Amino acid sequence: MAFSLLGRLLLTVHLRNLLYRQLKRSKKILYFKGMDISINTPALLFPAISLVMLAYTNRFLALSSLIRSLHDKYHNDGNKHLLHGQIRNLRFRLKLIKNMQALGVLSFIFCIICMYFIYIEWMVWANMLFAIALMAFTFSLLLSLLEIQKSNKALNLQLSDMEGLEDPTVLDYIRKKFDKEG
């Protein structure tokens, strides 16, 4: 008699799925507003997630190589002001890459669980998990966009040392070009 909360939830979902299948067989049910997905739908995300994870790993490896060379440069170079800005930027980018990879892995796991739920015909849960997998993948890509912007900022910081510019915008660059010509 005393079911746990999880037990009651699983029983409710199971009964709802049985009722849904029974009504679907009798063709007296209109399809619910959710997606009707097959086992192939979440499987389509596997190559995309794998390629994105490969790109994230390449970014991480490039960043770790840069950090190692920056570490040597920090101990040998006298220009520590520029290096502090780069170190701050690299720490933030490492956190972004870690979170990008975590969200990519979660998306992959949710797709696998979604496929299992489709296999055992728990379509409501499968739809929810597929939506969560898509959201995790989307957030991972958004973090990737933010990391790309931070990477560009780091490159501008590196170039500012060579050109004597602090943080030029495109308009400032054009104004300086016209001022030199005029």
MODELLER restraints for C-alpha pairs under 7 A, 6 or more apart:
rsr = mdl.restraints
at = mdl.atoms
rsr.add(forms.Gaussian(group=physical.xy_distance, feature=features.Distance(at['CA:17:A'], at['CA:122:A']), mean=6.36, stdev=0.5))
rsr.add(forms.Gaussian(group=physical.xy_distance, feature=features.Distance(at['CA:23:A'], at['CA:29:A']), mean=5.72, stdev=0.5))
rsr.add(forms.Gaussian(group=physical.xy_distance, feature=features.Distance(at['CA:35:A'], at['CA:127:A']), mean=6.78, stdev=0.5))
rsr.add(forms.Gaussian(group=physical.xy_distance, feature=features.Distance(at['CA:38:A'], at['CA:118:A']), mean=6.99, stdev=0.5))
rsr.add(forms.Gaussian(group=physical.xy_distance, feature=features.Distance(at['CA:39:A'], at['CA:115:A']), mean=5.50, stdev=0.5))
rsr.add(forms.Gaussian(group=physical.xy_distance, feature=features.Distance(at['CA:39:A'], at['CA:118:A']), mean=6.08, stdev=0.5))
rsr.add(forms.Gaussian(group=physical.xy_distance, feature=features.Distance(at['CA:42:A'], at['CA:111:A']), mean=5.35, stdev=0.5))
rsr.add(forms.Gaussian(group=physical.xy_distance, feature=features.Distance(at['CA:42:A'], at['CA:115:A']), mean=6.61, stdev=0.5))
rsr.add(forms.Gaussian(group=physical.xy_distance, feature=features.Distance(at['CA:42:A'], at['CA:130:A']), mean=6.72, stdev=0.5))
rsr.add(forms.Gaussian(group=physical.xy_distance, feature=features.Distance(at['CA:46:A'], at['CA:108:A']), mean=6.87, stdev=0.5))
rsr.add(forms.Gaussian(group=physical.xy_distance, feature=features.Distance(at['CA:49:A'], at['CA:104:A']), mean=6.50, stdev=0.5))
rsr.add(forms.Gaussian(group=physical.xy_distance, feature=features.Distance(at['CA:49:A'], at['CA:108:A']), mean=6.79, stdev=0.5))
rsr.add(forms.Gaussian(group=physical.xy_distance, feature=features.Distance(at['CA:53:A'], at['CA:101:A']), mean=6.52, stdev=0.5))
rsr.add(forms.Gaussian(group=physical.xy_distance, feature=features.Distance(at['CA:53:A'], at['CA:104:A']), mean=6.60, stdev=0.5))
rsr.add(forms.Gaussian(group=physical.xy_distance, feature=features.Distance(at['CA:56:A'], at['CA:97:A']), mean=6.74, stdev=0.5))
rsr.add(forms.Gaussian(group=physical.xy_distance, feature=features.Distance(at['CA:56:A'], at['CA:101:A']), mean=6.64, stdev=0.5))
rsr.add(forms.Gaussian(group=physical.xy_distance, feature=features.Distance(at['CA:60:A'], at['CA:97:A']), mean=6.74, stdev=0.5))
rsr.add(forms.Gaussian(group=physical.xy_distance, feature=features.Distance(at['CA:74:A'], at['CA:80:A']), mean=6.76, stdev=0.5))
rsr.add(forms.Gaussian(group=physical.xy_distance, feature=features.Distance(at['CA:74:A'], at['CA:83:A']), mean=6.83, stdev=0.5))
rsr.add(forms.Gaussian(group=physical.xy_distance, feature=features.Distance(at['CA:86:A'], at['CA:154:A']), mean=6.35, stdev=0.5))
rsr.add(forms.Gaussian(group=physical.xy_distance, feature=features.Distance(at['CA:89:A'], at['CA:154:A']), mean=6.63, stdev=0.5))
rsr.add(forms.Gaussian(group=physical.xy_distance, feature=features.Distance(at['CA:93:A'], at['CA:147:A']), mean=5.91, stdev=0.5))
rsr.add(forms.Gaussian(group=physical.xy_distance, feature=features.Distance(at['CA:93:A'], at['CA:150:A']), mean=6.90, stdev=0.5))
rsr.add(forms.Gaussian(group=physical.xy_distance, feature=features.Distance(at['CA:96:A'], at['CA:143:A']), mean=6.33, stdev=0.5))
rsr.add(forms.Gaussian(group=physical.xy_distance, feature=features.Distance(at['CA:96:A'], at['CA:147:A']), mean=6.31, stdev=0.5))
rsr.add(forms.Gaussian(group=physical.xy_distance, feature=features.Distance(at['CA:100:A'], at['CA:140:A']), mean=4.63, stdev=0.5))
rsr.add(forms.Gaussian(group=physical.xy_distance, feature=features.Distance(at['CA:100:A'], at['CA:143:A']), mean=6.02, stdev=0.5))
rsr.add(forms.Gaussian(group=physical.xy_distance, feature=features.Distance(at['CA:100:A'], at['CA:144:A']), mean=6.54, stdev=0.5))
rsr.add(forms.Gaussian(group=physical.xy_distance, feature=features.Distance(at['CA:103:A'], at['CA:136:A']), mean=5.38, stdev=0.5))
rsr.add(forms.Gaussian(group=physical.xy_distance, feature=features.Distance(at['CA:103:A'], at['CA:137:A']), mean=6.39, stdev=0.5))
rsr.add(forms.Gaussian(group=physical.xy_distance, feature=features.Distance(at['CA:103:A'], at['CA:140:A']), mean=5.41, stdev=0.5))
rsr.add(forms.Gaussian(group=physical.xy_distance, feature=features.Distance(at['CA:104:A'], at['CA:136:A']), mean=6.81, stdev=0.5))
rsr.add(forms.Gaussian(group=physical.xy_distance, feature=features.Distance(at['CA:104:A'], at['CA:137:A']), mean=5.75, stdev=0.5))
rsr.add(forms.Gaussian(group=physical.xy_distance, feature=features.Distance(at['CA:104:A'], at['CA:140:A']), mean=6.07, stdev=0.5))
rsr.add(forms.Gaussian(group=physical.xy_distance, feature=features.Distance(at['CA:106:A'], at['CA:136:A']), mean=6.84, stdev=0.5))
rsr.add(forms.Gaussian(group=physical.xy_distance, feature=features.Distance(at['CA:107:A'], at['CA:133:A']), mean=4.28, stdev=0.5))
rsr.add(forms.Gaussian(group=physical.xy_distance, feature=features.Distance(at['CA:107:A'], at['CA:134:A']), mean=6.82, stdev=0.5))
rsr.add(forms.Gaussian(group=physical.xy_distance, feature=features.Distance(at['CA:107:A'], at['CA:136:A']), mean=5.40, stdev=0.5))
rsr.add(forms.Gaussian(group=physical.xy_distance, feature=features.Distance(at['CA:107:A'], at['CA:137:A']), mean=5.62, stdev=0.5))
rsr.add(forms.Gaussian(group=physical.xy_distance, feature=features.Distance(at['CA:110:A'], at['CA:129:A']), mean=5.83, stdev=0.5))
rsr.add(forms.Gaussian(group=physical.xy_distance, feature=features.Distance(at['CA:110:A'], at['CA:130:A']), mean=6.73, stdev=0.5))
rsr.add(forms.Gaussian(group=physical.xy_distance, feature=features.Distance(at['CA:110:A'], at['CA:133:A']), mean=5.27, stdev=0.5))
rsr.add(forms.Gaussian(group=physical.xy_distance, feature=features.Distance(at['CA:111:A'], at['CA:130:A']), mean=6.11, stdev=0.5))
rsr.add(forms.Gaussian(group=physical.xy_distance, feature=features.Distance(at['CA:111:A'], at['CA:133:A']), mean=6.06, stdev=0.5))
rsr.add(forms.Gaussian(group=physical.xy_distance, feature=features.Distance(at['CA:114:A'], at['CA:126:A']), mean=4.61, stdev=0.5))
rsr.add(forms.Gaussian(group=physical.xy_distance, feature=features.Distance(at['CA:114:A'], at['CA:129:A']), mean=5.52, stdev=0.5))
rsr.add(forms.Gaussian(group=physical.xy_distance, feature=features.Distance(at['CA:114:A'], at['CA:130:A']), mean=5.91, stdev=0.5))
rsr.add(forms.Gaussian(group=physical.xy_distance, feature=features.Distance(at['CA:117:A'], at['CA:123:A']), mean=6.64, stdev=0.5))
rsr.add(forms.Gaussian(group=physical.xy_distance, feature=features.Distance(at['CA:117:A'], at['CA:125:A']), mean=6.67, stdev=0.5))
rsr.add(forms.Gaussian(group=physical.xy_distance, feature=features.Distance(at['CA:117:A'], at['CA:126:A']), mean=5.18, stdev=0.5))
rsr.add(forms.Gaussian(group=physical.xy_distance, feature=features.Distance(at['CA:118:A'], at['CA:126:A']), mean=5.75, stdev=0.5))
rsr.add(forms.Gaussian(group=physical.xy_distance, feature=features.Distance(at['CA:156:A'], at['CA:167:A']), mean=6.84, stdev=0.5))
rsr.add(forms.Gaussian(group=physical.xy_distance, feature=features.Distance(at['CA:160:A'], at['CA:166:A']), mean=5.45, stdev=0.5))
rsr.add(forms.Gaussian(group=physical.xy_distance, feature=features.Distance(at['CA:160:A'], at['CA:167:A']), mean=6.88, stdev=0.5))
